[in-house]
Structure formats: structure tokens, C-alpha cells
Amino acid sequence: MASNTGTSWKTTIIISSSPQCDEPSKILLAQQHRIRRSDTILSSAFVFPMSGRKEFNFIRTAFLLVTPEEFPAKLENSEFFERIEKFVQVHRNSFLLLQAPVYGKREWEILSSVQNRFLGCNLRVIPVHSTADVVKGMLVIAKATSKPNVANLSDQMSLACTYIIDHSPVWGMLQEMQF
């Protein structure tokens, strides 16, 4: 598993200049990824510009790192959700990383509230516990959706489908029935 997220795969990541991104940035630099800091992207955002797939027109994959302390006491507060909406509108392949060392009642309420608010949207919410989890999760997703890996995965899926069809007793039965 380490080879999937370790130093063998290197990429460029555009990272918000916010202090919340400093710790993950240090880990990414230690793994020899290329980092570009930007004041123009949303605070606490990480953007993998060569990731994502929209029918092989590659789009960027973006992550927004938030902590439960950033959420207002009343989860109905639209100001914070407007920030997330803006993030989702800019990045078509978007992930919200909710970082908390322990998930108690409040953290699960936040997670549920965000999921309900953005149901049917292109935002996926991922609970993470530590900075190491943040980095590992981002790298696994970004690598899996990167250009060479998507093509390889697509080829593997085609081979698997062909194998299943060729070795399926149902397929053989349908051929005998001339369907």
C-alpha cells in the first residue's frame, strides 16, 4: 500500500496559503511532491491539477480541509455553507476532508449536515483523524484519478468484463438460446 501513496508517484499540488495547510504541505514536500502556494484558491484548499476524469477530459481534483471548530454552532448558518458551495462550483471533482481526532456527536452531526446539504452534488465528504490521514487520503484519490492510472484502470475493467462474459454460464446459455 505504501507504494500507492509513497514517493514513487510524484505530482504537483496547488495549496492554499492558509496556515491550516502548513502541516500537510510539510508531509507532501518530504515525499518530494511539488508544491505551489496560491492566494487565489479558497482557504484550506489543495488542488491536484492533473487529476480527475470527465469522460477522459481530465479535470482537477480538489480537497477542502475543515475542522469541526470552523463550523458555526448552528449548522443552519448559510455563511459557512456558502464557502463550501463556492468550492464545489469551482472544482467539479471535489472532496471535503473533515478533520477531527475523535468523532463524537457534534462531528457526526456536521458530517451528516454537510452530506444532506450537498446530496446529489459532486462533493464527497471524508472523515479524517490526523494530518497523516489527510495526506494519505488525498494522494490515494489523486493518484487513482490521475491520467495514466485512469487509463490503466479502464483497461483492467475492460479485461475483467471480457473475462466475466467469456466465462459466464448465463452468457453461454443465452448463446445457446440464440439471444
Buried (B, 14 or more C-beta within 10 A) or exposed (E): EEEEBEEEBEBEBBBBEBEBBEBBBEBBEEBEBEBEEEEEBBBBBBBBBBBBBEEEEBBBBBBBBBBBEBBEEEBEEEEBBEBBBEBBEBBEBBBBBBBBEEBEEBBBEBBEBBBEBBEEEEBBBBBBEEBEBBBBBBBEBBBBBBEEBBEEEEEEEEEEEEEEEEEEEEEEEEEEEEE
